[in-house]
């Protein structure tokens, strides 16, 4: 793990990583899923760990489409889910 500018970065591989950050608009932390340091998804547990949500960050006309290995993407999503569960449990300790 590596702390950088208030973010906690967990490097899974050379291309995939997760970043944990607080979001003032949400109740709890947000886990960013990155590919080559570009955010491709956000996971939040605002509605509880049994109802986590993922927001996929899609390509726009200004940015090219992203292609990446499916297996690596599934692995990093599972890791991000586990991190979200861990953060939610920590949040409960302080309520």
C-alpha positions in Angstrom: 0.0 0.0 0.0 1.1 3.5 -0.7 -0.2 6.8 0.6 -0.3 9.6 -2.0 -2.0 12.9 -1.6 -4.7 11.7 0.8 -5.4 8.6 -1.3 -4.5 5.1 -0.2 -3.3 3.2 -3.3 -3.2 -0.5 -3.4 -1.3 -1.8 -6.4 -2.6 -5.1 -7.7 -0.5 -5.3 -10.9 1.3 -3.0 -13.2 -1.9 -2.1 -14.9 -4.7 -2.4 -12.3 -4.9 -0.6 -9.0 -7.4 0.5 -6.4 -7.5 3.9 -4.6 -9.5 4.6 -1.5 -10.8 8.1 -0.9 -13.5 9.8 1.1 -16.4 11.4 -0.7 -18.3 14.2 1.1 -21.4 13.5 -1.0 -21.5 9.8 0.1 -21.7 8.2 3.5 -18.4 6.4 3.6 -15.4 5.8 1.4 -15.2 5.3 -2.4 -13.0 2.7 -3.9 -11.6 3.7 -7.3 -10.6 1.0 -9.8 -7.9 2.1 -12.1 -6.3 0.8 -15.3 -3.0 2.4 -16.2 -3.7 5.0 -13.6 -6.9 6.0 -15.3 -10.1 5.6 -13.2 -12.4 3.1 -14.9 -14.9 2.4 -12.1 -16.0 3.6 -8.7 -17.4 1.4 -6.0 -19.4 2.7 -3.0 -21.2 1.2 -0.1 -23.5 4.1 0.8 -26.5 1.8 0.9 -24.7 -0.9 2.9 -22.3 -3.6 2.1 -25.1 -5.9 0.8 -26.1 -3.2 -1.7 -22.8 -1.9 -3.0 -22.9 0.0 -6.3 -20.5 0.3 -9.1 -20.3 3.2 -11.5 -18.4 2.5 -14.7 -16.5 5.4 -16.1 -17.2 5.1 -19.8 -15.2 6.5 -22.7 -16.2 9.7 -24.3 -15.6 11.1 -27.7 -12.5 12.9 -26.3 -11.0 9.8 -24.8 -10.5 6.5 -26.7 -12.2 3.2 -25.7 -10.5 1.2 -23.1 -9.7 -2.5 -23.6 -8.2 -4.6 -20.8 -7.9 -8.2 -19.8 -11.3 -9.5 -18.4 -9.6 -11.8 -15.8 -7.6 -8.9 -14.4 -10.6 -6.7 -14.3 -12.7 -9.3 -12.4 -9.8 -9.8 -10.0 -9.5 -6.1 -9.2 -13.3 -5.8 -8.8 -13.2 -8.6 -6.2 -10.3 -6.9 -4.4 -12.2 -3.5 -4.5 -15.3 -5.2 -3.0 -13.2 -6.7 -0.2 -11.7 -3.3 0.5 -15.2 -1.7 0.5 -16.4 -4.3 3.1 -13.3 -3.6 5.2 -13.9 0.2 5.1 -17.6 -0.2 5.9 -16.8 -2.3 9.0 -14.3 0.4 10.1 -16.9 3.1 9.6 -19.3 1.2 11.8 -16.8 1.3 14.7 -16.9 5.1 14.7 -20.7 5.5 14.6 
